[in-house]
């Protein structure tokens, strides 16, 4: 019974396909499609939008300026500038910092890791720059 139904459906499908005419696109079909593709690529162009807006930068600078003014206004001049006196910044001299910088001993493993990190960082930066330049174009 199933086979008989399938044969009937096959005959029906073949007859419908034979009766239907083969459709062909219009003469300027490719031109119409390409115009639509061009319109899509123009409308979806990537525009530059900074991560931190100008208003945010102004807010950050104003906050830093207000903090600096408050530190110097409410700091006690006899004791130093308020909480900055707790850090004993005056105890450090340039000579001591300069000498201690060259007295640091790093193992070969750390040096290799730092060199490898620098190489990978420069490679990644150049790769990402190339990628985003191509994406913007």
N, C-alpha and C positions, 0 to 999 in steps of 0.2 A: 504494500500500500504506500509506504514511504517512497519507494523507488518510483512509483507511478506519479506521485505528486512532484517529485524532483524533476522528472522528465517533462512534465507539464510546465513547470516554472522555467526550465531551461528553454523550451520552445517559445514561451512567452517573452522571455528576455531577449532571445535572438531576434524575434520578429520586431520588437520595439527598437532594438539597435539598428536593424536594417532599414526600418522606416524613417528613423531620425536622420536628418541630413547632417553632414559634417560641417561644423561651424568653422569659419575662418575669421581671423581678426581683421580689423579695418586696415587700410593701407598705411595710415600714420600711427599705428598702434605703438610701435617702439618709441616714436617721438613723444607721444602722450605719456607713456610710462616714464621716460627719462625726465620730462618736465616735472612730473610729480616727485621724482627722486630728488631733483635739484631743489625743489621747494622745501622738501623735508630737511635736506642737509643745511639749507640756509636758516630755517627757522629754529633748528636745534643747535645753533652755534654756541660754543662754550664761551661765556663771558667771564672776565676776571672779577673775582669777588674775594677781597682779602679776608683772612680768618679773623683778624681783629680789626674792627671798623675804626674809623677816625674818631668817632664819639667815645669809643671805649678807651683809645689811647689818651684822649684829653682827660677822661675821668681818672685814669691811672696816674697821669702826671699831676693832676690837681691833688689827688690823695697823697702822693709822695711829698708834694710841696707842703701840704697842710701838716703832715707828720713831722717834717723837718722843722717847720716853724714852731710847732708845739714843743718839740724837744728843746729847742734853743730858748723858747720863752719861759718854760717852766723848769728848766734846769737851774741848779744853784751854781752861780759862777765860782763861789769859794770852793765847792766840792767837786767841781767839774760839770759836765753837762748831763746831770741826772743819771739815768741807767747806763750810759756809756762808760761812766767811771768804774763800774763793776767789772768791766772786761780788761782793765789794765792795758789799754792799747799803748800807752806811753812807755811801758816796760820793754817793748820790742824795739830793737834797733835794726836798721837796714843791714848792717854788717853781720849781725847774728843770723838774720834770715837768709842772707846771701851765702854764708858759710854752711848753714844747715842744709841748704838746697843741694850743695855738692857733696855733702857727707852721706847722702842716702845711698845705700847699697841694695841693688835689686838683683835677684837671681836671674839666671839665663832664661828660665821658664817664663818669668814675668816680662822680661824684655821681648822674648819671642811673641808672647801673647799681645803685648802692646803694638808691636810692629804688624802682626797679623790683623789686629783690630783696625789699625790705621789703613792698611791696604784694603780690607773689606769695606770700611766706611767710605773710602774714596771711590771704590768700584760701585758701591750701592748708590752713592750720590750721583755719579755720572749716569748710571743706568736709569735711575728715577727721573733725572732731568731729561734724558732722551725720550723716555716713555711719555712724560707729560707734555713735552714739546710736540711729539707726534699726535697726542690726543687732542691738543688745542688746535692743530692745523686742520 
